[in-house]
Amino acid sequence: MKKLMFVVVAVFVFAGMLLLAPVSEAKKAPYVIGVALDLTGRTAGLGIPEERVYKMKAEDFNKAGGVNGRELELVFLDNESKPAKAVLNTKKLIEVDKAVALLGYSTSGSTLASAGAATDGEIVLFSNASSEKIWRPTKKWVFNVVPRQKDACTPLLVDNLLKRGSKKIAYIYIDTPYGQTGKETFEGVMKKKGMKPAIIEKYSPGTTDVIPQITHIKTSGADGLILCGYMGDTAMVLKSARDLGIKFPIVSEYAVVGPEFIKLTGKYGGGLVSTSLKALVAGDLADNDVQKKIAVELYDRYTQKYGTFSLYGGHAWDALTLTKIALEKVDPSLDPSNDEDLKKIRTQLRNNIEELKNVVGQNGVFNYSPDNHNGLSYGCYVPVVIENGKWRLVEKTK
């Protein structure tokens, strides 16, 4: 009986202690970040490595305590390499998932198609695509993490061809916003140098035969060629050019720089020059380069887990890092699960991004402003070449 009484008393004492104990703070609602990527379809080679690095960095940030005591919860949707699907995903992430920001958008087409929905929803869209039409003219809610094609990429390719003796340069591009920007940029660079293109050709997405275009280039008198497309179609164009007997130098705009392109082109790819962001050739960078530390970190972590490196992961690294830094400056008392607070978070986040300065990223050093939603200066691209089955800095090769 005494034993039973002891047990009963102990239970009541324990219950009383629970009642008197301070109530632990409820877990805060996370910051939901929507990520719309091309995970299947023609440009999945861009979206898949981006998804991997978004997950990598989100895990890093959450292990370190999240942001303002809240976890970052990434919601991934597949654009299927279709701009129309990207628009649907954008609306879902805004209206259903209640995202504080939108990241991803692997291509210029998906970005430009979705910009209107992001603007209507008054939410930041951070694009991983390269067309300057994304941020020129400035769009209030749209930001970009890829350096300017016009000022930093195409001129390097033209200069490379000129140094190799080319005097009549041809250009062939995929007829998408990315390719159209490349073509317009090329025309501007040539005009600035007082030169005229030998010929400009284009092809539609999904094209599997460019023999007519290559034949026109071959008979135009061109002695140098710039390719502008994505990995698969550019590999096809390069093979066609070589198979049809073009011997003069061929270079490519930057969307091909990854190990996948080397596999796709095989013997055709050797010696091809392109331009790249620095992470692809992290080990070749000078020790005093401010980007080298994080470039080597990303390269090593990615290759250790996935075997071969993809440059596109750097876009994800930068977009999520910049978003995280800007979120840290948002009023921490605002609750993202409350619609009124969510609207304020989205607005404060946008304003904070415009004020970010001297943020060292994979793609360069970011300095945003109300008039510059790209944030990157000249010199972000470096010339690279395929040598012995690897991408190398041109200056480091024999």
NORZI-V539805 format. One record per pair of residues at least 24 apart in sequence whose ideal C-beta (glycine too) atoms are under 10 Angstrom apart, sorted by the first residue. I is the first residue (numbers start at 1). J is the second residue. Records with the same first field share a line. If there is no record, write none. Layout:
I = J / J
This chain:
25 = 69
27 = 69 / 70 / 71
28 = 66 / 68 / 69 / 70 / 71 / 332 / 335 / 336 / 337
29 = 70 / 71 / 73 / 98 / 335 / 336 / 337 / 338 / 341 / 342
30 = 62 / 66 / 67 / 70 / 71 / 72 / 73 / 74 / 100 / 336 / 337
31 = 66 / 67 / 68 / 70 / 71 / 72 / 73 / 74 / 99 / 100 / 101 / 323 / 324 / 327 / 330 / 336 / 342 / 345 / 349
32 = 70 / 71 / 72 / 73 / 74 / 75 / 93 / 97 / 98 / 99 / 100 / 101 / 336 / 337 / 342
33 = 58 / 72 / 73 / 74 / 75 / 76 / 93 / 97 / 99 / 100 / 101 / 102 / 103 / 104 / 124 / 126 / 319 / 320 / 323 / 324 / 327
34 = 73 / 74 / 75 / 76 / 77 / 89 / 90 / 92 / 93 / 94 / 96 / 97 / 98 / 99 / 100 / 101 / 102 / 103 / 104 / 118 / 123 / 125
35 = 74 / 75 / 76 / 77 / 89 / 93 / 99 / 101 / 102 / 103 / 104 / 105 / 126 / 128 / 316 / 319 / 320
36 = 75 / 76 / 77 / 78 / 79 / 85 / 86 / 87 / 88 / 89 / 90 / 92 / 93 / 99 / 102 / 103 / 104 / 105 / 106 / 110 / 111 / 114 / 125
37 = 76 / 77 / 78 / 79 / 80 / 81 / 86 / 89 / 103 / 104 / 105 / 106 / 107 / 110 / 128 / 312 / 316
38 = 78 / 79 / 80 / 81 / 82 / 85 / 86 / 104 / 105 / 106 / 107 / 109 / 110 / 128
39 = 76 / 77 / 78 / 79 / 80 / 81 / 104 / 106
40 = 78 / 79 / 80 / 81 / 82 / 85
41 = 78 / 79 / 80 / 81 / 82 / 85 / 106
42 = 80 / 81 / 82 / 107 / 205 / 206 / 230 / 231 / 232 / 233
43 = 79 / 80 / 81 / 82 / 106 / 107 / 109 / 110 / 129 / 176 / 178 / 205 / 230 / 231 / 232 / 255 / 312
44 = 78 / 79 / 80 / 81 / 106
45 = 81 / 106 / 230 / 231 / 232 / 255 / 256 / 258 / 260 / 261 / 264 / 310 / 312
46 = 81 / 104 / 105 / 106 / 107 / 128 / 129 / 230 / 231 / 255 / 258 / 260 / 310 / 311 / 312 / 315
47 = 76 / 78 / 79 / 80 / 81 / 104 / 105 / 106 / 107 / 110 / 128 / 312 / 316
48 = 106 / 260 / 306 / 310 / 312 / 313
49 = 106 / 258 / 260 / 302 / 306 / 308 / 309 / 310 / 311 / 312 / 313 / 314 / 315 / 316
50 = 76 / 103 / 104 / 105 / 106 / 128 / 310 / 312 / 313 / 314 / 315 / 316 / 317 / 319 / 320
51 = 76 / 78 / 104 / 106 / 312 / 313 / 316
52 = 301 / 302 / 305 / 306 / 310 / 312 / 313 / 316
53 = 298 / 301 / 302 / 310 / 312 / 313 / 314 / 315 / 316 / 317 / 318 / 319 / 320 / 362
54 = 103 / 104 / 128 / 313 / 315 / 316 / 317 / 319 / 320
55 = 316 / 320
56 = 298 / 301 / 302 / 305 / 313 / 316 / 317 / 320
57 = 298 / 313 / 316 / 317 / 318 / 319 / 320 / 321 / 323 / 324
58 = 316 / 320 / 324
60 = 301 / 317 / 320 / 321 / 324
61 = 320 / 321 / 323 / 324 / 327
64 = 324
66 = 324 / 327
67 = 100 / 323 / 324 / 325 / 326 / 327 / 328 / 329 / 330 / 332
68 = 327 / 328 / 329 / 330 / 331 / 332 / 333 / 334 / 336 / 345
69 = 332
70 = 100 / 327 / 332 / 335 / 336
72 = 100 / 320 / 323 / 324 / 327
73 = 97 / 99 / 100 / 336
74 = 99 / 103 / 104 / 320
75 = 99
76 = 103 / 104
77 = 104
79 = 104 / 105 / 106 / 107 / 109 / 110 / 113 / 114
80 = 110
81 = 106 / 107 / 109 / 110 / 205 / 230
82 = 107 / 109 / 110 / 113
83 = 107 / 108 / 109 / 110 / 111 / 112 / 113 / 114 / 176 / 177
84 = 109 / 110 / 113 / 114
85 = 110 / 113 / 114
86 = 110 / 111 / 112 / 113 / 114 / 117
87 = 113 / 114 / 115 / 116 / 117 / 118
88 = 114 / 117
89 = 114 / 117
90 = 114 / 115 / 116 / 117 / 118 / 120 / 121 / 123 / 125
91 = 117 / 118 / 120 / 121
92 = 117
93 = 117 / 118 / 121 / 123 / 125
94 = 118 / 120 / 121 / 122 / 123 / 125 / 346
95 = 121
98 = 123 / 336 / 337 / 338 / 339 / 342 / 346
99 = 123 / 124 / 336 / 342 / 346
100 = 124 / 323 / 327 / 330 / 334 / 336 / 342 / 345 / 346 / 348 / 349
101 = 125 / 126 / 141 / 143 / 319 / 320 / 322 / 323 / 324 / 326 / 327 / 345 / 346 / 349 / 350 / 353
102 = 126 / 127 / 141 / 142 / 319 / 323 / 346
103 = 127 / 128 / 143 / 145 / 315 / 316 / 319 / 320 / 322 / 323
104 = 128 / 129 / 315 / 316 / 319
105 = 129 / 134 / 142 / 144 / 315 / 319
106 = 230 / 312 / 315 / 316
107 = 131 / 176 / 177 / 178 / 205 / 230 / 255
108 = 132 / 133 / 134 / 144 / 146 / 176 / 177 / 178 / 179 / 180 / 181
109 = 176 / 177 / 178 / 205
110 = 177
111 = 135 / 142 / 144 / 177 / 178
112 = 139 / 142 / 176 / 177
113 = 177
114 = 142
115 = 139 / 141 / 142
116 = 141 / 142
117 = 141
118 = 142
121 = 343 / 346
122 = 343 / 346 / 347 / 350
123 = 342 / 343 / 345 / 346 / 347 / 349 / 350
124 = 319 / 322 / 323 / 326 / 346 / 347 / 349 / 350 / 351 / 352 / 353 / 373
126 = 315 / 316 / 318 / 319 / 320 / 322 / 323 / 326 / 353 / 373
127 = 315 / 319 / 373 / 374
128 = 312 / 313 / 314 / 315 / 316 / 318 / 319 / 363
129 = 177 / 178 / 181 / 255 / 315
130 = 177 / 178 / 181 / 182 / 253 / 254 / 255 / 315
131 = 176 / 177 / 178 / 179 / 180 / 181 / 182 / 184 / 185
132 = 177 / 181 / 184 / 185 / 374
133 = 177 / 178 / 180 / 181 / 184
134 = 177 / 178 / 181 / 373 / 374
135 = 372 / 373 / 374 / 375
136 = 181 / 372 / 373 / 374
137 = 371 / 373
138 = 354 / 369 / 370 / 371 / 372 / 373 / 374
139 = 373
140 = 350 / 354 / 370 / 373
141 = 346 / 347 / 350 / 353 / 373
142 = 350 / 373
143 = 319 / 322 / 323 / 326 / 350 / 353 / 354 / 356 / 366 / 368 / 372 / 373 / 374 / 375
144 = 315 / 318 / 319 / 363 / 368 / 372 / 373 / 374 / 375 / 376
145 = 314 / 315 / 316 / 317 / 318 / 319 / 320 / 321 / 322 / 361 / 362 / 363 / 364 / 366 / 374 / 375 / 376
146 = 254 / 277 / 312 / 314 / 315 / 318 / 319 / 363 / 364 / 374 / 376 / 380
147 = 254 / 275 / 277 / 363 / 364 / 374 / 375 / 376 / 377 / 378 / 379 / 380 / 381
148 = 181 / 185 / 364 / 374 / 376 / 377 / 378 / 380 / 381
149 = 178 / 181 / 182 / 184 / 185 / 186 / 228 / 253 / 254 / 255 / 275 / 381
150 = 181 / 182 / 184 / 185 / 186 / 188 / 189
151 = 185 / 188 / 189 / 376 / 377 / 378 / 379 / 380 / 381
152 = 254 / 275 / 277 / 364 / 376 / 377 / 378 / 379 / 380 / 381 / 382
153 = 182 / 185 / 189 / 253 / 254 / 255 / 274 / 275 / 276 / 277 / 380 / 381 / 383
154 = 181 / 182 / 183 / 184 / 185 / 186 / 187 / 188 / 189 / 190 / 226 / 228 / 251 / 253 / 254 / 275 / 381
155 = 185 / 186 / 188 / 189 / 192 / 193 / 275 / 378 / 381
156 = 189 / 251 / 254 / 273 / 274 / 275 / 381 / 382 / 383 / 384 / 394
157 = 182 / 186 / 189 / 224 / 226 / 227 / 228 / 251 / 252 / 253 / 254 / 273 / 274 / 275 / 381 / 383
158 = 185 / 186 / 189 / 190 / 192 / 193 / 195 / 224 / 226 / 251
159 = 189 / 193 / 383
160 = 224 / 226 / 249 / 251 / 273 / 274 / 275 / 383 / 385 / 394
161 = 223 / 224 / 225 / 226 / 248 / 249 / 250 / 251 / 273
162 = 193 / 195 / 224
163 = 249
164 = 223 / 224 / 248 / 249 / 251 / 273
165 = 223 / 224 / 248 / 249
166 = 198 / 222 / 223 / 224 / 225 / 226 / 248 / 249 / 251
167 = 195 / 198 / 221 / 222 / 223 / 224
168 = 195 / 196 / 197 / 198 / 199 / 220 / 221 / 222 / 223 / 224 / 225 / 248
169 = 193 / 195 / 196 / 197 / 198 / 199 / 200 / 222 / 223 / 224 / 225 / 226 / 248 / 249 / 251
170 = 197 / 198 / 199 / 200 / 201 / 213 / 214 / 216 / 217 / 218 / 220 / 221 / 222 / 223 / 224 / 225 / 226 / 227 / 241 / 246 / 248 / 250
171 = 197 / 198 / 199 / 200 / 201 / 202 / 217 / 222 / 224 / 225 / 226 / 227 / 228 / 253
172 = 199 / 200 / 201 / 202 / 203 / 210 / 213 / 214 / 216 / 217 / 225 / 226 / 227 / 228 / 229 / 234 / 237 / 240 / 241 / 250
173 = 200 / 201 / 202 / 203 / 226 / 227 / 228 / 229 / 234 / 237 / 253
174 = 202 / 203 / 204 / 205 / 206 / 207 / 227 / 228 / 229 / 230 / 233 / 234 / 237 / 253 / 255
175 = 202 / 203 / 204 / 205 / 207 / 229
176 = 202 / 204 / 205 / 228 / 229 / 230 / 233
178 = 228 / 229 / 230 / 253 / 255
179 = 203 / 204 / 205 / 227 / 228 / 229 / 230 / 233 / 253 / 255
180 = 228
181 = 228 / 253
182 = 226 / 227 / 228 / 229 / 253 / 254 / 255
183 = 226 / 228
185 = 228 / 253
186 = 226 / 228 / 253
189 = 226
197 = 222 / 226
198 = 222 / 223 / 224 / 225
199 = 225
200 = 226
201 = 225 / 237
202 = 228 / 229
203 = 229 / 233 / 236 / 237
204 = 233
205 = 229 / 230 / 233
206 = 232 / 233
207 = 233 / 236 / 237
208 = 232 / 233 / 236
209 = 236 / 240
210 = 236 / 237 / 239 / 240 / 241 / 244
211 = 240 / 241 / 243 / 244
213 = 237 / 240 / 241
214 = 238 / 239 / 240 / 241 / 242 / 243 / 244 / 245 / 246
215 = 240 / 244
217 = 241 / 244 / 246 / 248
218 = 244 / 245 / 246 / 248
222 = 246 / 248
223 = 247 / 248 / 249
224 = 248 / 249 / 250 / 251
225 = 249 / 250 / 251 / 252
226 = 250 / 251 / 252 / 253 / 273 / 274
227 = 251 / 252 / 253 / 255 / 256 / 272 / 274
228 = 252 / 253 / 254 / 255 / 256
229 = 253 / 255 / 256
230 = 255 / 256 / 261
231 = 255 / 256 / 257 / 258 / 260 / 261 / 262 / 263 / 264 / 265
232 = 256 / 260 / 261 / 264
234 = 261 / 264 / 265 / 272 / 274
235 = 260 / 261 / 262 / 263 / 264 / 265 / 266 / 268 / 269
236 = 264 / 265
238 = 264 / 265 / 268 / 269 / 272
239 = 264 / 265 / 266 / 267 / 268 / 269
240 = 268
241 = 268
242 = 267 / 268 / 269
243 = 268
249 = 273
251 = 275 / 383 / 385
252 = 386
254 = 280 / 311 / 381 / 384
255 = 311 / 312
256 = 311 / 386 / 391
257 = 281 / 310 / 311 / 312 / 381 / 384 / 386 / 391
258 = 308 / 309 / 310 / 311 / 312 / 313 / 391
259 = 303 / 306 / 307 / 308 / 309 / 310 / 311 / 389 / 390 / 391
260 = 308 / 310
261 = 386 / 391
262 = 308 / 386 / 389 / 390 / 391
263 = 308 / 389
265 = 386
266 = 389
268 = 386
269 = 385 / 386 / 389 / 391
270 = 385 / 386 / 387 / 388 / 389
271 = 385 / 386 / 387 / 397
272 = 384 / 385 / 386 / 387 / 391
273 = 383 / 384 / 385 / 386 / 394
274 = 381 / 383 / 384 / 385 / 386 / 391 / 394
275 = 380 / 381 / 382 / 383 / 384 / 394
276 = 311 / 314 / 380 / 381 / 382 / 383 / 384 / 385 / 391 / 392 / 393
277 = 311 / 312 / 314 / 315 / 318 / 361 / 362 / 363 / 364 / 376 / 380 / 381 / 382 / 384
278 = 311 / 314 / 362 / 363 / 364 / 380 / 381 / 382 / 384 / 393
279 = 309 / 310 / 311 / 312 / 313 / 314 / 315 / 317 / 318 / 361 / 362 / 363
280 = 309 / 310 / 311 / 312 / 314 / 362 / 382 / 384 / 390 / 391 / 392 / 393
281 = 309 / 311 / 382 / 383 / 384 / 385 / 390 / 391 / 392 / 393 / 394 / 396
282 = 309 / 314 / 362
283 = 392 / 393 / 396
284 = 382 / 384 / 391 / 392 / 393 / 394 / 395 / 396 / 397
285 = 382 / 393 / 396
286 = 393
290 = 358 / 360 / 364 / 365
291 = 360 / 361 / 362 / 363 / 364 / 365 / 380
293 = 360
294 = 318 / 321 / 360 / 361 / 362
295 = 360 / 361 / 362 / 363
297 = 362
298 = 362
299 = 362
308 = 390
309 = 390 / 391
311 = 362 / 363 / 384 / 391
313 = 362
314 = 361 / 362 / 363 / 364
315 = 361 / 362 / 363
316 = 362
317 = 361 / 362 / 363
318 = 359 / 360 / 361 / 362 / 363 / 364 / 366 / 375 / 376
319 = 361 / 362 / 363
321 = 359 / 360 / 361 / 362 / 366
322 = 352 / 353 / 356 / 359 / 361 / 366 / 368 / 375
323 = 349 / 352 / 353
325 = 352 / 353 / 356 / 359 / 366
326 = 350 / 351 / 352 / 353 / 354 / 355 / 356 / 359 / 368
327 = 352 / 353
328 = 352
329 = 353 / 355 / 356
